[in-house]
Amino acid sequence: MAEPHTTRRPRSMARMLRSALILLGVLSVALSAFGAAFLFHNAFSEQVDRDLARTAAAVAAGYESSGTPAPEDLARYDLGSLRLTLIAPDGAVLFDSLTDDPAALPNHLDRPEVQQALAGGAGQSVRHSETAGMETHYYALLLADGTVLRLADETSNVWSSYNRVLPLLLLACLLIVILGAVLAAVITRRLVRPVTRMAEHLDTIEADVPYEELIPLAHTVQSDRKLREDNETMRREFTANVSHELKTPLTSISGYAELIENGMAKPEDIPAFGHRIHKEAKRMISLVSDILQLSELDGMSKGNAAQNPPDFAPVDLAALTKEVAGAMTMNARKAYVTLQYHAAPAAVQGSRDLLTELLTNLCDNAIRYNRPGGHVELSCGTGPDGCPFLCVEDNGIGIPQDAQDRVFERFYRVDKSRSKATGGTGLGLAIVKHIAALHGARIELKSTVGTGTTVRVSFPRE
């Protein structure tokens, strides 16, 4: 049995900001302390080496100035904590300020600073004592008689220095944490409060954006709210229109069927009633079919093309135009309208079935809203801009200027009485609009009342 899905509780932005600011403060203190200690320790070490070099040079000058220097002469130099050593060329210790028996000390020939001095005249090195937490700096200077004069100074290493300042460092960190917590609380409150206030006034969210970075979010929220409101309005209107459109034929069918069922219809009227029932049923079937097709096209246009991919392939517009013209010829004859076509070579990448539906709906509208004796012309080709097109032109009743922007809306009819009489569902041009959008095409409508209408669908250039 699968475990129930648990919704992850969102984290608190204020708490995250407070924690981040406190952590940043502590890290800043710690890194600054360690960095400063290392920098000061290195500077101090360099200063110790320079002082040893100067002191060694001064002692060597005084020692050699006597003419016949002897190791015991070095005892007269009081150098405080500095250790003074004189080493023979073979490494034997001739004098050491810390012992009265230098001969007992080990041979110093292997010491790095001694080897450097014998080779190059001077040498220095640093040796660390991890256990004592100390480090010793050595400076060796080669004298004229071949002996090596060496000075040593013992200092605390960086870690032992830290041991002395650790309580102070911990106290500083504690103060930083306290100060950081107070500042973080104030800062996060000031940062979060405008965001909370913005969330409480979604109707005017774009007019009161506290931070520049939130402008895209505010725009998205406002657009989403507007889209939801528009969709809800469209849904209510669509439901009301569908209910109204279905109610009329259902009422007619129910009325005629009731007359027949109750025996109130005369025998000679039954065929006429049956014809009307059949006509209204066909109208309902056509309406339901258009609704289903619109629903499918809606799914494709709202980013669901990956789930319901249209069957796009090269489509020959000339062949399609001839085919639609042939299929609509009978409808044109019944309406006493002349149907012609002009098919120039043109091709697009698209769905042949959907493009056939598009041209059929445009042609059907041109025939329905025409006069006896009128004409309709279908054409296709490539425009001066290189874009393939389909065009339907008629000399029918035309569309008023104030209605031209709305004729592609669902269930919108310019002349409702004429639409009902001709059997239109009011969805044909809405289907045309969706199919054109799915193919990236643009629709141009030009119409004059009493003169006619021209609808041109231009496709993107290949």
C-alpha positions as a Markdown table, in Angstrom:
| # | Residue | x | y | z |
|---|---|---|---|---|
| 1 | Met | 0.0 | 0.0 | 0.0 |
| 2 | Ala | 1.4 | 3.3 | -1.0 |
| 3 | Glu | 2.2 | 5.8 | 1.7 |
| 4 | Pro | 0.0 | 8.9 | 1.7 |
| 5 | His | 1.6 | 12.0 | 0.2 |
| 6 | Thr | 2.5 | 14.6 | 2.9 |
| 7 | Thr | 2.7 | 18.2 | 1.9 |
| 8 | Arg | 6.0 | 19.8 | 2.8 |
| 9 | Arg | 5.5 | 22.8 | 5.2 |
| 10 | Pro | 7.0 | 26.0 | 3.7 |
| 11 | Arg | 9.9 | 27.5 | 5.4 |
| 12 | Ser | 9.8 | 30.9 | 7.1 |
| 13 | Met | 11.7 | 33.5 | 5.1 |
| 14 | Ala | 12.1 | 35.7 | 8.2 |
| 15 | Arg | 13.7 | 32.8 | 10.1 |
| 16 | Met | 16.0 | 32.0 | 7.2 |
| 17 | Leu | 17.1 | 35.6 | 7.0 |
| 18 | Arg | 17.7 | 35.8 | 10.7 |
| 19 | Ser | 19.8 | 32.6 | 10.7 |
| 20 | Ala | 21.7 | 33.8 | 7.6 |
| 21 | Leu | 22.6 | 37.1 | 9.2 |
| 22 | Ile | 23.7 | 35.6 | 12.5 |
| 23 | Leu | 25.7 | 32.9 | 10.7 |
| 24 | Leu | 27.3 | 35.6 | 8.5 |
| 25 | Gly | 28.2 | 37.7 | 11.6 |
| 26 | Val | 29.8 | 34.7 | 13.4 |
| 27 | Leu | 31.7 | 33.6 | 10.2 |
| 28 | Ser | 32.9 | 37.2 | 9.6 |
| 29 | Val | 34.3 | 37.5 | 13.2 |
| 30 | Ala | 35.9 | 34.0 | 13.0 |
| 31 | Leu | 37.4 | 34.5 | 9.6 |
| 32 | Ser | 38.6 | 38.0 | 10.4 |
| 33 | Ala | 40.2 | 36.8 | 13.7 |
| 34 | Phe | 42.0 | 33.9 | 12.0 |
| 35 | Gly | 43.0 | 36.0 | 9.0 |
| 36 | Ala | 44.3 | 38.9 | 11.1 |
| 37 | Ala | 46.2 | 36.4 | 13.4 |
| 38 | Phe | 47.9 | 34.8 | 10.4 |
| 39 | Leu | 48.8 | 38.2 | 8.9 |
| 40 | Phe | 50.2 | 39.6 | 12.1 |
| 41 | His | 52.0 | 36.3 | 12.8 |
| 42 | Asn | 53.7 | 36.4 | 9.4 |
| 43 | Ala | 54.6 | 40.1 | 9.8 |
| 44 | Phe | 55.9 | 39.4 | 13.3 |
| 45 | Ser | 58.0 | 36.5 | 12.0 |
| 46 | Glu | 59.5 | 38.6 | 9.3 |
| 47 | Gln | 60.3 | 41.3 | 11.8 |
| 48 | Val | 62.0 | 38.7 | 14.1 |
| 49 | Asp | 64.2 | 37.5 | 11.2 |
| 50 | Arg | 65.2 | 41.0 | 10.3 |
| 51 | Asp | 66.1 | 41.9 | 13.9 |
| 52 | Leu | 68.2 | 38.7 | 14.2 |
| 53 | Ala | 70.0 | 39.5 | 11.0 |
| 54 | Arg | 70.8 | 43.1 | 12.3 |
| 55 | Thr | 71.9 | 41.8 | 15.7 |
| 56 | Ala | 74.0 | 39.0 | 14.3 |
| 57 | Ala | 75.8 | 41.5 | 12.0 |
| 58 | Ala | 76.5 | 43.9 | 15.0 |
| 59 | Val | 77.8 | 41.0 | 17.2 |
| 60 | Ala | 80.0 | 39.7 | 14.3 |
| 61 | Ala | 81.5 | 43.2 | 13.7 |
| 62 | Gly | 82.3 | 43.6 | 17.4 |
| 63 | Tyr | 83.7 | 40.1 | 17.7 |
| 64 | Glu | 86.0 | 40.4 | 14.7 |
| 65 | Ser | 87.2 | 43.9 | 15.6 |
| 66 | Ser | 89.4 | 42.5 | 18.4 |
| 67 | Gly | 91.9 | 41.2 | 15.8 |
| 68 | Thr | 92.4 | 37.9 | 17.5 |
| 69 | Pro | 88.9 | 36.8 | 18.4 |
| 70 | Ala | 88.3 | 33.9 | 20.8 |
| 71 | Pro | 85.0 | 32.1 | 21.4 |
| 72 | Glu | 85.0 | 33.0 | 25.1 |
| 73 | Asp | 85.0 | 36.7 | 24.1 |
| 74 | Leu | 81.3 | 36.2 | 23.1 |
| 75 | Ala | 80.3 | 35.9 | 26.7 |
| 76 | Arg | 80.5 | 39.6 | 27.1 |
| 77 | Tyr | 77.5 | 40.2 | 24.9 |
| 78 | Asp | 74.3 | 40.4 | 26.9 |
| 79 | Leu | 71.5 | 39.6 | 24.3 |
| 80 | Gly | 68.7 | 39.0 | 26.8 |
| 81 | Ser | 66.5 | 36.1 | 25.6 |
| 82 | Leu | 68.6 | 35.6 | 22.4 |
| 83 | Arg | 70.7 | 32.5 | 22.2 |
| 84 | Leu | 74.2 | 33.1 | 20.8 |
| 85 | Thr | 76.2 | 30.1 | 19.3 |
| 86 | Leu | 79.6 | 29.9 | 17.6 |
| 87 | Ile | 80.1 | 26.9 | 15.4 |
| 88 | Ala | 83.3 | 25.6 | 13.8 |
| 89 | Pro | 83.5 | 24.8 | 10.1 |
| 90 | Asp | 83.2 | 21.0 | 11.0 |
| 91 | Gly | 80.0 | 21.6 | 13.0 |
| 92 | Ala | 81.5 | 21.5 | 16.5 |
| 93 | Val | 80.0 | 24.0 | 18.9 |
| 94 | Leu | 82.7 | 26.4 | 20.1 |
| 95 | Phe | 80.4 | 28.6 | 22.2 |
| 96 | Asp | 76.8 | 28.7 | 23.4 |
| 97 | Ser | 75.3 | 31.3 | 25.6 |
| 98 | Leu | 73.0 | 28.8 | 27.3 |
| 99 | Thr | 75.6 | 26.3 | 28.4 |
| 100 | Asp | 79.0 | 26.3 | 30.0 |
| 101 | Asp | 80.1 | 23.1 | 28.2 |
| 102 | Pro | 79.6 | 23.7 | 24.5 |
| 103 | Ala | 81.5 | 20.6 | 23.7 |
| 104 | Ala | 78.7 | 18.5 | 25.1 |
| 105 | Leu | 76.3 | 19.8 | 22.5 |
| 106 | Pro | 75.7 | 17.7 | 19.4 |
| 107 | Asn | 77.4 | 18.6 | 16.1 |
| 108 | His | 75.5 | 21.4 | 14.3 |
| 109 | Leu | 76.8 | 20.7 | 10.7 |
| 110 | Asp | 73.5 | 19.3 | 9.6 |
| 111 | Arg | 71.5 | 22.3 | 10.7 |
| 112 | Pro | 69.9 | 24.1 | 7.6 |
| 113 | Glu | 70.9 | 27.6 | 8.6 |
| 114 | Val | 74.6 | 26.5 | 9.2 |
| 115 | Gln | 74.8 | 24.7 | 5.8 |
| 116 | Gln | 73.3 | 27.8 | 4.1 |
| 117 | Ala | 75.9 | 30.1 | 5.9 |
| 118 | Leu | 78.8 | 27.9 | 5.0 |
| 119 | Ala | 77.6 | 27.8 | 1.4 |
| 120 | Gly | 76.4 | 31.4 | 0.9 |
| 121 | Gly | 77.6 | 33.5 | 3.8 |
| 122 | Ala | 74.3 | 33.6 | 5.6 |
| 123 | Gly | 71.3 | 31.4 | 6.4 |
| 124 | Gln | 68.1 | 31.3 | 8.3 |
| 125 | Ser | 65.5 | 28.8 | 9.3 |
| 126 | Val | 62.5 | 28.3 | 11.6 |
| 127 | Arg | 61.8 | 25.2 | 13.7 |
| 128 | His | 58.5 | 24.5 | 15.4 |
| 129 | Ser | 57.8 | 22.7 | 18.6 |
| 130 | Glu | 54.2 | 21.4 | 18.5 |
| 131 | Thr | 54.3 | 20.2 | 22.1 |
| 132 | Ala | 55.5 | 23.4 | 23.6 |
| 133 | Gly | 53.5 | 25.6 | 21.2 |
| 134 | Met | 56.7 | 27.5 | 20.3 |
| 135 | Glu | 58.8 | 28.2 | 17.3 |
| 136 | Thr | 62.5 | 29.1 | 17.1 |
| 137 | His | 64.0 | 31.5 | 14.5 |
| 138 | Tyr | 67.7 | 31.0 | 13.6 |
| 139 | Tyr | 70.0 | 33.3 | 11.8 |
| 140 | Ala | 73.6 | 32.2 | 10.9 |
| 141 | Leu | 76.4 | 34.4 | 9.6 |
| 142 | Leu | 79.8 | 33.1 | 8.2 |
| 143 | Leu | 82.8 | 34.9 | 9.8 |
| 144 | Ala | 86.1 | 35.7 | 8.3 |
| 145 | Asp | 87.9 | 32.9 | 10.1 |
| 146 | Gly | 85.5 | 30.3 | 8.7 |
| 147 | Thr | 83.4 | 29.9 | 11.8 |
| 148 | Val | 79.6 | 30.5 | 11.9 |
| 149 | Leu | 77.9 | 32.9 | 14.3 |
| 150 | Arg | 74.3 | 31.9 | 15.0 |
| 151 | Leu | 71.5 | 33.8 | 16.8 |
| 152 | Ala | 68.3 | 32.1 | 17.9 |
| 153 | Asp | 65.0 | 33.6 | 19.2 |
| 154 | Glu | 62.1 | 31.6 | 20.6 |
| 155 | Thr | 58.6 | 32.9 | 20.1 |
| 156 | Ser | 55.0 | 31.7 | 20.5 |
| 157 | Asn | 53.5 | 30.2 | 17.4 |
| 158 | Val | 50.1 | 31.2 | 16.0 |
| 159 | Trp | 48.1 | 28.5 | 17.8 |
| 160 | Ser | 49.5 | 29.3 | 21.2 |
| 161 | Ser | 48.7 | 33.0 | 20.5 |
| 162 | Tyr | 45.2 | 31.9 | 19.8 |
| 163 | Asn | 45.0 | 30.1 | 23.1 |
| 164 | Arg | 45.6 | 33.4 | 24.8 |
| 165 | Val | 43.0 | 35.3 | 22.9 |
| 166 | Leu | 40.4 | 32.4 | 22.7 |
| 167 | Pro | 38.2 | 33.7 | 25.6 |
| 168 | Leu | 38.2 | 37.1 | 24.0 |
| 169 | Leu | 37.3 | 35.7 | 20.6 |
| 170 | Leu | 34.5 | 33.6 | 22.1 |
| 171 | Leu | 33.1 | 36.7 | 23.9 |
| 172 | Ala | 33.3 | 38.6 | 20.6 |
| 173 | Cys | 31.4 | 35.8 | 18.9 |
| 174 | Leu | 28.7 | 35.8 | 21.6 |
| 175 | Leu | 28.3 | 39.6 | 21.3 |
| 176 | Ile | 28.1 | 39.3 | 17.5 |
| 177 | Val | 25.4 | 36.6 | 17.8 |
| 178 | Ile | 23.3 | 38.7 | 20.2 |
| 179 | Leu | 23.8 | 41.8 | 18.1 |
| 180 | Gly | 23.1 | 39.8 | 14.9 |
| 181 | Ala | 19.9 | 38.4 | 16.3 |
| 182 | Val | 18.7 | 41.9 | 17.2 |
| 183 | Leu | 19.6 | 43.4 | 13.9 |
| 184 | Ala | 18.3 | 40.3 | 12.0 |
| 185 | Ala | 15.0 | 40.6 | 13.7 |
| 186 | Val | 14.7 | 44.3 | 12.8 |
| 187 | Ile | 15.9 | 43.8 | 9.3 |
| 188 | Thr | 13.7 | 40.8 | 8.5 |
| 189 | Arg | 10.7 | 42.5 | 10.0 |
| 190 | Arg | 11.3 | 45.5 | 7.7 |
| 191 | Leu | 11.9 | 43.2 | 4.7 |
| 192 | Val | 9.0 | 40.9 | 5.2 |
| 193 | Arg | 6.3 | 43.3 | 6.3 |
| 194 | Pro | 6.0 | 45.0 | 2.8 |
| 195 | Val | 5.8 | 41.5 | 1.2 |
| 196 | Thr | 3.0 | 40.5 | 3.6 |
| 197 | Arg | 1.2 | 43.8 | 3.0 |
| 198 | Met | 1.5 | 43.2 | -0.8 |
| 199 | Ala | 0.0 | 39.8 | -0.4 |
| 200 | Glu | -3.0 | 41.3 | 1.4 |
| 201 | His | -3.8 | 43.7 | -1.4 |
| 202 | Leu | -3.7 | 41.5 | -4.5 |
| 203 | Asp | -6.2 | 43.7 | -6.4 |
| 204 | Thr | -3.6 | 46.5 | -6.5 |
| 205 | Ile | -0.5 | 44.3 | -6.3 |
| 206 | Glu | 1.3 | 46.0 | -9.3 |
| 207 | Ala | 0.7 | 49.5 | -7.9 |
| 208 | Asp | 2.3 | 48.8 | -4.6 |
| 209 | Val | 5.5 | 46.7 | -5.2 |
| 210 | Pro | 8.0 | 47.3 | -2.4 |
| 211 | Tyr | 11.0 | 45.8 | -4.1 |
| 212 | Glu | 12.2 | 46.0 | -7.7 |
| 213 | Glu | 12.9 | 42.2 | -7.7 |
| 214 | Leu | 9.2 | 41.5 | -7.0 |
| 215 | Ile | 7.9 | 43.3 | -10.0 |
| 216 | Pro | 8.0 | 40.2 | -12.3 |
| 217 | Leu | 6.2 | 38.2 | -9.5 |
| 218 | Ala | 3.6 | 40.9 | -9.1 |
| 219 | His | 3.0 | 41.1 | -12.8 |
| 220 | Thr | 2.6 | 37.3 | -13.0 |
| 221 | Val | 0.2 | 37.3 | -10.1 |
| 222 | Gln | -1.9 | 40.1 | -11.6 |
| 223 | Ser | -1.9 | 38.5 | -15.0 |
| 224 | Asp | -2.9 | 35.1 | -13.5 |
| 225 | Arg | -5.7 | 36.7 | -11.6 |
| 226 | Lys | -6.9 | 38.6 | -14.7 |
| 227 | Leu | -6.6 | 35.4 | -16.7 |
| 228 | Arg | -8.6 | 33.4 | -14.1 |
| 229 | Glu | -11.3 | 36.1 | -14.0 |
| 230 | Asp | -11.5 | 36.2 | -17.8 |
| 231 | Asn | -11.6 | 32.4 | -18.0 |
| 232 | Glu | -14.3 | 32.3 | -15.3 |
| 233 | Thr | -16.4 | 34.9 | -17.2 |
| 234 | Met | -15.9 | 33.0 | -20.4 |
| 235 | Arg | -16.9 | 29.8 | -18.8 |
| 236 | Arg | -20.1 | 31.2 | -17.4 |
| 237 | Glu | -20.9 | 32.9 | -20.8 |
| 238 | Phe | -20.1 | 29.7 | -22.6 |
| 239 | Thr | -22.2 | 27.6 | -20.3 |
| 240 | Ala | -25.1 | 30.0 | -20.6 |
| 241 | Asn | -24.8 | 30.1 | -24.4 |
| 242 | Val | -24.6 | 26.3 | -24.8 |
| 243 | Ser | -27.6 | 25.9 | -22.5 |
| 244 | His | -29.5 | 28.5 | -24.5 |
| 245 | Glu | -28.5 | 27.0 | -27.9 |
| 246 | Leu | -29.4 | 23.5 | -26.8 |
| 247 | Lys | -32.7 | 24.5 | -25.1 |
| 248 | Thr | -34.2 | 25.9 | -28.3 |
| 249 | Pro | -33.9 | 22.7 | -30.4 |
| 250 | Leu | -34.7 | 20.5 | -27.4 |
| 251 | Thr | -37.9 | 22.4 | -26.8 |
| 252 | Ser | -38.9 | 22.1 | -30.4 |
| 253 | Ile | -38.1 | 18.4 | -30.5 |
| 254 | Ser | -39.9 | 17.8 | -27.2 |
| 255 | Gly | -43.0 | 19.8 | -28.4 |
| 256 | Tyr | -43.4 | 17.9 | -31.7 |
| 257 | Ala | -42.6 | 14.6 | -30.1 |
| 258 | Glu | -45.3 | 15.2 | -27.5 |
| 259 | Leu | -47.9 | 16.0 | -30.1 |
| 260 | Ile | -47.1 | 12.8 | -31.9 |
| 261 | Glu | -47.0 | 10.8 | -28.7 |
| 262 | Asn | -50.4 | 12.1 | -27.5 |
| 263 | Gly | -52.0 | 11.5 | -30.9 |
| 264 | Met | -52.7 | 15.2 | -31.3 |
| 265 | Ala | -50.9 | 15.4 | -34.6 |
| 266 | Lys | -52.8 | 14.8 | -37.7 |
| 267 | Pro | -51.5 | 11.9 | -39.8 |
| 268 | Glu | -50.7 | 14.2 | -42.7 |
| 269 | Asp | -48.7 | 16.5 | -40.3 |
| 270 | Ile | -46.5 | 13.7 | -38.9 |
| 271 | Pro | -44.0 | 13.7 | -41.8 |
| 272 | Ala | -43.6 | 17.5 | -41.4 |
| 273 | Phe | -43.1 | 17.1 | -37.6 |
| 274 | Gly | -40.6 | 14.3 | -38.2 |
| 275 | His | -38.7 | 16.6 | -40.6 |
| 276 | Arg | -38.6 | 19.4 | -38.1 |
| 277 | Ile | -37.5 | 17.0 | -35.3 |
| 278 | His | -34.8 | 15.6 | -37.7 |
| 279 | Lys | -33.7 | 19.2 | -38.6 |
| 280 | Glu | -33.4 | 20.3 | -34.9 |
| 281 | Ala | -31.5 | 17.0 | -34.0 |
| 282 | Lys | -29.0 | 17.7 | -36.8 |
| 283 | Arg | -28.6 | 21.2 | -35.5 |
| 284 | Met | -27.9 | 19.8 | -32.0 |
| 285 | Ile | -25.4 | 17.3 | -33.4 |
| 286 | Ser | -23.7 | 20.1 | -35.3 |
| 287 | Leu | -23.5 | 22.2 | -32.2 |
| 288 | Val | -22.1 | 19.4 | -30.0 |
| 289 | Ser | -19.6 | 18.6 | -32.7 |
| 290 | Asp | -18.4 | 22.2 | -32.8 |
| 291 | Ile | -18.2 | 22.4 | -29.0 |
| 292 | Leu | -16.1 | 19.2 | -28.9 |
| 293 | Gln | -13.8 | 20.5 | -31.6 |
| 294 | Leu | -13.4 | 23.8 | -29.8 |
| 295 | Ser | -12.6 | 21.9 | -26.6 |
| 296 | Glu | -9.9 | 19.9 | -28.4 |
| 297 | Leu | -8.4 | 23.0 | -30.0 |
| 298 | Asp | -8.4 | 24.8 | -26.6 |
| 299 | Gly | -6.4 | 21.9 | -25.2 |
| 300 | Met | -3.8 | 22.3 | -28.0 |
| 301 | Ser | -3.6 | 26.1 | -27.7 |
| 302 | Lys | -3.1 | 26.0 | -23.9 |
| 303 | Gly | 0.3 | 24.2 | -24.0 |
| 304 | Asn | -1.1 | 20.7 | -24.2 |
| 305 | Ala | 0.2 | 20.1 | -27.7 |
| 306 | Ala | 2.7 | 17.6 | -26.3 |
| 307 | Gln | -0.2 | 15.5 | -25.0 |
| 308 | Asn | -2.4 | 16.0 | -28.1 |
| 309 | Pro | 0.1 | 16.7 | -30.9 |
| 310 | Pro | -1.6 | 17.8 | -34.2 |
| 311 | Asp | -0.6 | 15.8 | -37.2 |
| 312 | Phe | 1.6 | 18.5 | -38.9 |
| 313 | Ala | 2.9 | 17.7 | -42.4 |
| 314 | Pro | 3.4 | 19.6 | -45.7 |
| 315 | Val | -0.1 | 20.7 | -47.0 |
| 316 | Asp | -0.7 | 21.7 | -50.6 |
| 317 | Leu | -3.0 | 24.7 | -50.3 |
| 318 | Ala | -4.0 | 24.6 | -54.0 |
| 319 | Ala | -5.2 | 21.0 | -53.8 |
| 320 | Leu | -7.0 | 21.8 | -50.5 |
| 321 | Thr | -8.8 | 24.8 | -52.0 |
| 322 | Lys | -10.0 | 22.8 | -55.0 |
| 323 | Glu | -11.2 | 20.0 | -52.7 |
| 324 | Val | -13.2 | 22.5 | -50.4 |
| 325 | Ala | -14.6 | 24.3 | -53.4 |
| 326 | Gly | -15.9 | 21.0 | -54.8 |
| 327 | Ala | -17.4 | 19.9 | -51.5 |
| 328 | Met | -19.2 | 23.2 | -51.0 |
| 329 | Thr | -20.6 | 23.5 | -54.5 |
| 330 | Met | -23.9 | 21.9 | -53.6 |
| 331 | Asn | -24.4 | 24.2 | -50.6 |
| 332 | Ala | -23.7 | 27.2 | -52.9 |
| 333 | Arg | -26.3 | 26.0 | -55.4 |
| 334 | Lys | -29.0 | 25.5 | -52.8 |
| 335 | Ala | -28.4 | 29.1 | -51.7 |
| 336 | Tyr | -28.3 | 30.3 | -55.3 |
| 337 | Val | -24.7 | 31.5 | -54.9 |
| 338 | Thr | -21.9 | 31.1 | -57.4 |
| 339 | Leu | -18.8 | 29.5 | -56.0 |
| 340 | Gln | -15.5 | 29.9 | -57.8 |
| 341 | Tyr | -11.9 | 29.3 | -56.8 |
| 342 | His | -8.4 | 30.4 | -57.9 |
| 343 | Ala | -5.6 | 28.1 | -56.7 |
| 344 | Ala | -2.0 | 29.2 | -57.1 |
| 345 | Pro | 0.8 | 26.9 | -55.9 |
| 346 | Ala | 1.4 | 27.3 | -52.2 |
| 347 | Ala | 2.3 | 24.9 | -49.3 |
| 348 | Val | 2.4 | 25.2 | -45.5 |
| 349 | Gln | 3.4 | 22.9 | -42.6 |
| 350 | Gly | 0.2 | 22.0 | -40.8 |
| 351 | Ser | -2.7 | 19.7 | -40.3 |
| 352 | Arg | -4.6 | 19.1 | -43.5 |
| 353 | Asp | -7.8 | 18.1 | -41.6 |
| 354 | Leu | -7.7 | 21.3 | -39.5 |
| 355 | Leu | -7.0 | 23.6 | -42.5 |
| 356 | Thr | -9.8 | 21.9 | -44.4 |
| 357 | Glu | -12.1 | 22.7 | -41.5 |
| 358 | Leu | -10.8 | 26.3 | -41.4 |
| 359 | Leu | -11.5 | 26.9 | -45.1 |
| 360 | Thr | -14.8 | 25.1 | -45.0 |
| 361 | Asn | -16.1 | 27.2 | -42.1 |
| 362 | Leu | -15.1 | 30.4 | -43.9 |
| 363 | Cys | -16.7 | 29.3 | -47.2 |
| 364 | Asp | -19.9 | 28.2 | -45.3 |
| 365 | Asn | -20.2 | 31.6 | -43.6 |
| 366 | Ala | -19.6 | 33.3 | -47.0 |
| 367 | Ile | -22.5 | 31.3 | -48.5 |
| 368 | Arg | -24.8 | 31.6 | -45.5 |
| 369 | Tyr | -24.5 | 35.4 | -45.2 |
| 370 | Asn | -25.0 | 36.1 | -48.9 |
| 371 | Arg | -27.8 | 36.9 | -51.2 |
| 372 | Pro | -29.4 | 34.9 | -54.0 |
| 373 | Gly | -27.4 | 35.6 | -57.1 |
| 374 | Gly | -24.3 | 36.4 | -55.1 |
| 375 | His | -20.8 | 34.9 | -55.5 |
| 376 | Val | -18.0 | 33.5 | -53.3 |
| 377 | Glu | -14.4 | 33.1 | -54.4 |
| 378 | Leu | -11.9 | 30.9 | -52.7 |
| 379 | Ser | -8.2 | 31.6 | -53.4 |
| 380 | Cys | -4.8 | 30.6 | -52.2 |
| 381 | Gly | -1.2 | 31.4 | -53.1 |
| 382 | Thr | 1.9 | 33.3 | -51.9 |
| 383 | Gly | 1.7 | 37.0 | -51.0 |
| 384 | Pro | 4.2 | 39.7 | -51.9 |
| 385 | Asp | 5.8 | 39.1 | -48.4 |
| 386 | Gly | 6.4 | 35.5 | -49.2 |
| 387 | Cys | 3.8 | 34.2 | -46.8 |
| 388 | Pro | 1.3 | 31.5 | -48.0 |
| 389 | Phe | -2.4 | 32.5 | -47.6 |
| 390 | Leu | -5.9 | 31.3 | -47.9 |
| 391 | Cys | -8.6 | 33.8 | -48.8 |
| 392 | Val | -12.4 | 33.8 | -49.0 |
| 393 | Glu | -14.2 | 36.7 | -50.6 |
| 394 | Asp | -17.9 | 37.3 | -51.0 |
| 395 | Asn | -20.3 | 40.0 | -52.1 |
| 396 | Gly | -22.8 | 39.3 | -49.3 |
| 397 | Ile | -24.5 | 41.4 | -46.6 |
| 398 | Gly | -21.2 | 42.4 | -45.0 |
| 399 | Ile | -20.4 | 43.0 | -41.3 |
| 400 | Pro | -20.9 | 46.3 | -39.5 |
| 401 | Gln | -17.7 | 48.0 | -38.4 |
| 402 | Asp | -18.5 | 47.8 | -34.7 |
| 403 | Ala | -19.0 | 44.0 | -34.9 |
| 404 | Gln | -15.9 | 43.1 | -36.8 |
| 405 | Asp | -13.7 | 42.8 | -33.7 |
| 406 | Arg | -16.2 | 40.3 | -32.1 |
| 407 | Val | -17.2 | 38.0 | -35.0 |
| 408 | Phe | -14.5 | 35.5 | -33.9 |
| 409 | Glu | -16.0 | 35.2 | -30.4 |
| 410 | Arg | -17.9 | 32.1 | -29.5 |
| 411 | Phe | -21.7 | 32.2 | -30.1 |
| 412 | Tyr | -21.4 | 35.8 | -31.3 |
| 413 | Arg | -23.8 | 36.6 | -34.1 |
| 414 | Val | -24.2 | 39.8 | -36.0 |
| 415 | Asp | -27.7 | 39.0 | -37.1 |
| 416 | Lys | -29.2 | 36.4 | -34.7 |
| 417 | Ser | -32.4 | 35.9 | -36.5 |
| 418 | Arg | -30.6 | 35.2 | -39.8 |
| 419 | Ser | -28.1 | 32.8 | -38.1 |
| 420 | Lys | -30.9 | 30.8 | -36.6 |
| 421 | Ala | -32.7 | 30.6 | -39.9 |
| 422 | Thr | -29.6 | 29.4 | -41.7 |
| 423 | Gly | -28.8 | 26.8 | -39.0 |
| 424 | Gly | -25.5 | 28.3 | -37.9 |
| 425 | Thr | -24.1 | 27.4 | -34.5 |
| 426 | Gly | -22.1 | 30.6 | -33.9 |
| 427 | Leu | -18.9 | 28.7 | -33.4 |
| 428 | Gly | -17.6 | 28.5 | -36.9 |
| 429 | Leu | -15.4 | 31.6 | -36.8 |
| 430 | Ala | -14.2 | 30.8 | -33.2 |
| 431 | Ile | -13.0 | 27.4 | -34.6 |
| 432 | Val | -11.3 | 29.3 | -37.5 |
| 433 | Lys | -9.5 | 31.6 | -35.0 |
| 434 | His | -8.2 | 28.6 | -32.9 |
| 435 | Ile | -7.0 | 26.7 | -36.0 |
| 436 | Ala | -5.2 | 29.8 | -37.3 |
| 437 | Ala | -3.5 | 30.4 | -33.9 |
| 438 | Leu | -2.4 | 26.7 | -33.8 |
| 439 | His | -0.7 | 27.2 | -37.1 |
| 440 | Gly | 0.9 | 30.6 | -36.2 |
| 441 | Ala | -1.3 | 32.3 | -38.8 |
| 442 | Arg | -2.8 | 35.8 | -38.7 |
| 443 | Ile | -6.4 | 36.6 | -39.8 |
| 444 | Glu | -7.3 | 39.8 | -41.7 |
| 445 | Leu | -10.9 | 40.7 | -42.1 |
| 446 | Lys | -12.2 | 43.5 | -44.3 |
| 447 | Ser | -15.9 | 44.0 | -44.7 |
| 448 | Thr | -18.4 | 46.7 | -45.7 |
| 449 | Val | -22.1 | 46.4 | -45.1 |
| 450 | Gly | -24.0 | 45.8 | -48.3 |
| 451 | Thr | -20.8 | 45.2 | -50.3 |
| 452 | Gly | -19.2 | 42.0 | -49.0 |
| 453 | Thr | -16.5 | 40.5 | -46.8 |
| 454 | Thr | -13.0 | 39.3 | -47.4 |
| 455 | Val | -11.2 | 37.1 | -44.9 |
| 456 | Arg | -7.5 | 36.3 | -45.5 |
| 457 | Val | -5.5 | 33.8 | -43.4 |
| 458 | Ser | -1.7 | 34.4 | -43.8 |
| 459 | Phe | 0.7 | 31.7 | -42.6 |
| 460 | Pro | 4.3 | 32.1 | -41.5 |
| 461 | Arg | 6.9 | 32.0 | -44.3 |
| 462 | Glu | 8.7 | 28.7 | -44.5 |
